[in-house]
Amino acid sequence: MKNRFLITLFFSFLMLASCEKTGPYINVDTESVELGTNGEAVTVNVSANCTWSLATSEEWIKVKRGADALTLLISASKNQGTESREGTVTLKAEGVSKTIKVKQAQMNVVNVLGDTQLTMDSKSGQLDIKVEFNTEFTSEITAGSEWLTIVSTKALSTKTITLKVAENKTKDTRQAQLVIKAEACQPVTVTINQTGQPQSFSYTVSGVSSFKVPTLDNKGNAATVKVNGQSYDYKAGKSLEVEGSAQFEITGPEIYGVSFNGCEGLDAVDFSML
């Protein structure tokens, strides 16, 4: 019994001498963690032979000890900025410390600079769309819109997506969407409308001092009225002065119907250009 006590005492002295030689230590299984934009928790394993405390360099960093005191749960509040951010978590004890770097991803942003509802005339041409971004993105045109093609994406402080627009040889307005996508971002849709070929019809009036412009069914598209060679902005029902007789010509896209109701003095109408 006495011998067993002496052996136990001997090993106790050995352990004490070993601790005194080694000194206090804190170890972690990783010295850096990366968090997503929403700051979901990451687990870090800890081993130590001393009592330690915690400190964070930034308010947005959140740390909890695991139930077994051998793990840390490092998380963060949501990063609503457009740049990534960094900070540290430090484990401290008397005479020793261990630092864990914490990096959190930015909130991804892809915005179109300018209108997302665009209208062009029927002619072929080029269309530039400027995009503000802080992450990689893709762009695609909706199916069935072969009249619109992406020519290039030029790298600037923003990016300019250049679209080649084919001539619209029909009388109908057509529409396509350019959809811009990036990870963790809501897709941005740019709608491009292209009007059809301008249509026109002409008519003459006589025996009146003024004449009301007829009403058009052309889905609200802009049109012009020309009286004896002089152009005016189209406005249905507007009375224009005439001297006994006059030649009228109305031009606009997608003219589906014309109403001359209440237009006295109408002489002849030529609808051959519709």
C-alpha positions in Angstrom: 0.0 0.0 0.0 2.9 2.3 0.9 4.6 1.5 -2.4 1.4 2.3 -4.4 1.2 5.7 -2.7 4.8 6.4 -3.6 4.3 5.5 -7.2 1.2 7.7 -7.5 3.1 10.6 -5.9 6.0 10.0 -8.3 3.8 10.3 -11.4 2.1 13.4 -10.0 5.5 15.1 -9.7 6.3 14.0 -13.3 3.0 15.5 -14.6 3.6 18.7 -12.7 7.1 19.0 -14.0 5.9 18.4 -17.5 3.2 21.1 -17.2 5.7 23.6 -15.8 8.1 22.8 -18.6 5.4 23.0 -21.4 3.5 26.0 -19.9 0.0 27.1 -20.8 -1.1 26.6 -24.4 -4.2 27.2 -26.6 -4.5 25.4 -29.9 -7.2 25.7 -32.6 -7.8 23.5 -35.7 -7.9 26.5 -38.0 -6.6 30.0 -37.8 -9.0 31.5 -40.4 -12.6 31.1 -41.3 -14.7 32.4 -44.1 -18.4 33.3 -43.6 -21.1 33.8 -46.2 -23.1 37.0 -46.6 -25.7 35.8 -44.1 -23.0 34.9 -41.5 -24.0 31.3 -40.8 -21.9 29.7 -38.0 -18.6 27.9 -38.5 -17.3 25.5 -35.8 -13.7 25.7 -34.6 -12.2 23.0 -32.4 -10.1 24.2 -29.4 -7.6 22.4 -27.1 -6.0 24.1 -24.1 -4.5 23.4 -20.8 -5.6 26.6 -19.2 -8.6 28.8 -18.7 -9.1 31.2 -21.6 -11.4 34.2 -22.5 -12.7 35.5 -25.8 -12.5 38.9 -27.5 -13.7 40.0 -31.0 -12.3 42.9 -33.0 -15.6 43.8 -34.7 -19.1 44.1 -33.4 -20.5 42.1 -36.4 -18.6 39.0 -35.3 -20.5 36.7 -33.0 -18.9 33.9 -30.9 -20.4 31.2 -28.7 -18.6 28.5 -26.8 -19.9 25.0 -27.4 -21.5 23.0 -24.7 -18.4 20.9 -24.2 -16.2 24.1 -24.0 -14.0 22.4 -26.6 -15.5 24.2 -29.6 -16.3 27.7 -30.8 -19.2 28.7 -33.0 -18.2 31.7 -35.0 -20.9 33.6 -36.9 -21.7 37.1 -38.1 -24.6 39.4 -38.6 -25.7 39.8 -42.3 -23.3 41.8 -44.4 -25.4 44.4 -46.2 -22.4 46.1 -47.7 -21.1 45.7 -51.2 -17.6 44.9 -50.0 -16.2 41.9 -48.0 -15.1 42.6 -44.4 -12.5 41.1 -42.0 -11.9 40.9 -38.3 -10.5 38.6 -35.6 -11.5 36.4 -32.7 -8.8 36.1 -30.0 -8.6 33.5 -27.3 -6.6 34.8 -24.3 -5.0 33.3 -21.2 -2.2 34.6 -19.0 0.9 34.6 -21.1 -0.6 33.1 -24.2 -3.2 33.9 -26.9 -4.5 32.5 -30.2 -6.0 34.6 -33.0 -8.5 33.4 -35.6 -9.0 35.6 -38.7 -12.6 36.0 -39.8 -13.6 37.1 -43.3 -17.2 37.6 -44.5 -18.3 37.8 -48.1 -20.0 40.9 -49.4 -23.6 41.3 -50.5 -23.6 40.6 -54.2 -25.1 43.4 -56.4 -25.9 43.6 -60.1 -27.8 46.7 -61.2 -28.6 48.1 -64.6 -27.7 51.8 -64.8 -30.7 53.4 -66.5 -34.1 52.3 -67.6 -35.0 48.7 -67.8 -37.9 49.4 -70.3 -36.4 50.5 -73.6 -38.1 51.2 -77.0 -36.4 51.5 -80.4 -37.7 52.4 -83.8 -37.9 49.8 -86.5 -34.4 50.4 -87.9 -31.4 48.2 -87.2 -28.8 49.5 -84.9 -26.9 49.1 -81.6 -28.0 49.3 -78.0 -25.6 49.7 -75.0 -26.7 48.6 -71.5 -24.5 49.6 -68.6 -24.3 47.2 -65.6 -23.0 48.0 -62.1 -21.7 44.9 -60.3 -19.4 43.5 -57.6 -19.6 39.8 -58.6 -19.4 37.7 -61.8 -22.7 37.7 -63.8 -24.1 36.2 -66.9 -26.5 37.7 -69.5 -28.9 36.0 -71.9 -31.7 37.0 -74.2 -35.1 35.2 -74.0 -35.8 32.5 -76.4 -37.5 33.4 -79.7 -35.9 36.8 -80.0 -33.4 36.1 -82.8 -33.6 39.8 -83.9 -31.6 40.7 -80.8 -28.0 39.4 -80.3 -25.3 40.2 -77.7 -22.3 41.5 -79.5 -19.9 42.1 -76.5 -19.5 42.7 -72.8 -16.9 45.4 -72.3 -15.0 45.5 -69.0 -15.1 49.0 -67.5 -15.6 50.3 -64.0 -19.0 49.0 -64.9 -19.7 46.7 -67.8 -21.4 47.6 -71.0 -23.4 44.9 -72.7 -23.8 45.8 -76.4 -26.8 44.4 -78.3 -27.1 44.3 -82.1 -30.6 45.0 -83.2 -31.9 43.8 -86.5 -34.3 45.9 -88.6 -38.0 45.2 -88.0 -39.5 44.8 -91.4 -43.0 44.2 -90.2 -45.6 46.7 -89.0 -45.9 45.1 -85.5 -44.0 46.1 -82.4 -41.9 43.3 -81.0 -40.4 42.7 -77.6 -37.5 40.8 -76.0 -35.9 40.6 -72.5 -32.3 40.6 -71.6 -31.9 38.7 -68.3 -28.8 39.4 -66.1 -28.0 36.8 -63.5 -25.4 36.5 -60.7 -25.0 34.3 -57.6 -27.1 35.4 -54.6 -28.7 38.2 -56.6 -32.2 38.7 -57.9 -32.1 38.5 -61.7 -32.4 41.9 -63.5 -34.5 42.0 -66.6 -34.2 44.6 -69.3 -37.2 44.8 -71.7 -36.5 45.9 -75.2 -39.3 47.0 -77.4 -38.9 47.7 -81.1 -41.6 49.4 -83.1 -42.7 48.2 -86.5 -42.3 49.9 -89.9 -44.0 53.3 -90.0 -47.4 53.2 -91.8 -49.2 56.1 -93.3 -52.5 57.1 -94.9 -53.5 60.3 -96.6 -56.8 62.1 -97.2 -58.0 65.5 -98.5 -60.7 67.8 -97.2 -62.5 70.6 -98.8 -65.2 73.3 -98.1 -64.2 73.7 -94.4 -62.2 76.2 -92.4 -60.8 73.6 -89.9 -60.6 69.8 -89.7 -60.5 67.5 -86.7 -57.7 64.9 -86.7 -59.2 61.4 -86.8 -58.8 58.9 -84.0 -56.2 56.1 -84.5 -56.1 52.6 -83.1 -52.4 52.2 -82.8 -51.9 51.0 -79.1 -50.9 54.4 -77.9 -47.8 54.7 -80.2 -46.6 58.2 -81.2 -47.7 59.4 -84.6 -47.4 62.6 -86.7 -49.9 64.5 -88.8 -48.7 66.5 -91.8 -51.0 69.2 -93.3 -49.9 70.6 -96.7 -46.3 69.5 -95.9 -46.1 71.0 -92.3 -45.8 68.4 -89.5 -47.6 68.4 -86.1 -47.5 66.1 -83.2 -50.5 63.8 -83.4 -53.4 64.4 -81.1 -56.7 62.8 -81.8 -59.6 65.3 -82.1 -57.3 68.3 -82.5 -58.7 70.9 -84.9 -56.3 72.2 -87.5 -56.9 75.3 -89.5 -57.4 74.8 -93.3 -58.2 77.2 -96.1 -61.0 75.6 -97.9 -59.1 72.4 -98.8 -56.0 70.6 -97.5 -53.9 67.5 -97.9 -53.4 65.5 -94.7 -51.0 62.6 -94.1 -50.8 60.6 -90.8 -47.8 58.4 -90.1 -47.1 56.1 -87.2 -46.4 52.4 -86.2 -49.1 49.7 -85.8 -52.1 51.6 -87.2 -54.9 49.1 -86.9 -57.9 51.3 -87.3 -59.0 54.9 -88.1 -62.2 56.7 -87.1 -63.3 59.9 -88.9 -66.4 60.3 -86.7 -67.3 64.0 -86.5 -64.8 65.0 -89.2 -66.8 67.1 -91.6 -65.5 68.0 -95.0 -63.7 64.7 -95.7 -63.2 64.4 -99.5 -61.1 61.3 -100.2 -58.9 58.8 -98.3 -56.0 56.7 -99.5 -55.3 53.7 -97.2 -52.9 52.0 -99.6 -49.9 52.6 -97.3 -51.4 50.8 -94.3 
